[in-house]
Amino acid sequence: MVKAYSQEHTYKHPWERVTSASWRKFSDPENKRTLSHILEVDTLNQRLDPQAGKLYTTRALTVHTPGPWFVRKIVGQDICHCVESTVVDANSRSMQLTTRNISLQKFLEVEEKIRYDPHPDNPSGWTICRQQTSIRIKPLSALASMAEKVEQRCAERFLQNSAKGRDVMERICEYLEAESGGFSI
């Protein structure tokens, strides 16, 4: 069974500032404590298509294994490897990120999609963020009776981490605004 979760958030910052903050989210030293579940981020590939006005990036993320401690004991790992694919379209001013786990797939499949677009009510000043996360615990005889509880705990953890990520993004946007002298881009 797959559980899906959706969230929407409005950043009261222009799209260019929010997408800049997205790129800095994991590299800013102040965020290491807040995003302590992210252990490592490495850029694997980056390609610019000038004709289409698109930037394609693939990054590897190493994170603490989601879910309760007993799941980590069962799967025998404390870390999970994920791949994040990003497409930035300068012409339509959209940024789409898709993150999937590549390890632990025989136990758990997680896919997170985030999209940043100019907000329809204030396209030059605000950005809308739409986030969708799907979580699927694969049935295991040892976990069959606990699968729903495990999915719920994983979902709670993802929602908590999502809120932390939004806080980090807001902090970076405010920093970028101050850095630019308060002018919108």
Disulfide bonds with the S-S distance in Angstrom:
none
